Amino acid sequence: MLFTFLDGAMFGEKIGDGKPSILFLHGWRRTHEDFLKIANSDLLPGSLLIDLPGFGASPPPFEVSGAYEYAQMILPILDEMNNEILIVGHSFGGRVGIALAKLGEGRVKGLLLTGVPIIDLNKTVKISSSLKFAKKMKKLGIVSDQYVEKKKKSTGSIDYRLAEGIMRDVLVKVLSESRDGKYIDTLETLKIPIKLIWGENDAEVSLNVAKEVVRKVPQIELKVISGANHMVILDKEDDFIAGIRELVEK
């Protein structure tokens, strides 16, 4: 059953009795339902699963927001949880989870991330030659804004092409945070157990990203799930639950 939080700004589900101890944050173009089977495991304490603004039942944010603004929106929800909280974030939700762990210092006791684009190993924004040409033509007054926008849709990533309105600008902002090293900077300041669980065959966020994160922040633990891909939370649920338990018991 869906519950509303923050006066209708967010929707989600609560699993278990009493105040929840685990907060699950889903990936881009996903919903809280990705975590339902994991959250319902008898091996885990009660949890809260929310649809992040702009996904599932939750309306988009009112203004362009990166992971840190998303975390600020979610922060009041921590008041409905136990005093010791574990944040579990997949992909985009992990970006938000990093920021939320910082904002919730003293309340957040652990952070588990999977398939999260924490850093951009390429460090450059790839722009197709056709889009570059369209932008030049626009400057010369030869083509319209609408033409350039159409070209962006046809040449961008699938996430960019499918995003609409403010959510496209949100995506651009969170991508820039990866390139700027903002998430790494935050992880270096956290004084809590941090664990990465990564699919060995993750084709969306390479295992090399996780390895580089651990190299930069050695106190972070990395667990690689053999044969798993980006959606390790759906494909290797038992392994993922075991990883959560390890962190819960620390």
QUIUR-V113074 format. One record per pair of residues at least 24 apart in sequence whose C-alpha atoms are under 6 Angstrom apart, sorted by sequence separation. I is the first residue (numbers start at 1). J is the second residue. If there is no record, write none. Layout:
# QUIUR-V113074
((I/J) (I/J))
This chain:
# QUIUR-V113074
((23/47) (83/107) (84/108) (85/109) (86/110) (87/111) (88/112) (89/113) (90/114) (91/115) (200/224) (21/46) (22/47) (23/48) (24/49) (31/56) (71/96) (84/109) (86/111) (88/113) (90/115) (91/116) (195/220) (199/224) (200/225) (20/46) (21/47) (194/220) (195/221) (196/222) (197/223) (198/224) (199/225) (200/226) (20/47) (195/222) (197/224) (198/225) (200/227) (201/228) (202/229) (67/95) (71/99) (200/228) (201/229) (202/230) (67/96) (71/100) (199/228) (16/46) (199/229) (15/46) (68/99) (199/230) (15/47) (14/47) (199/232) (14/48) (13/48) (13/49) (12/49) (12/50) (11/50) (12/51) (11/51) (11/57) (11/58) (10/58) (123/179) (120/178) (119/178) (120/179) (118/178) (20/81) (21/82) (19/81) (20/82) (19/82) (22/85) (27/90) (21/85) (22/86) (23/87) (24/88) (25/89) (26/90) (27/91) (28/92) (22/87) (24/89) (27/92) (118/183) (27/93) (26/93) (25/93) (110/192) (112/194) (114/196) (109/192) (110/193) (111/194) (112/195) (113/196) (114/197) (115/198) (110/194) (112/196) (114/198) (115/205) (66/170) (65/170) (64/170) (66/173) (66/174) (115/230))
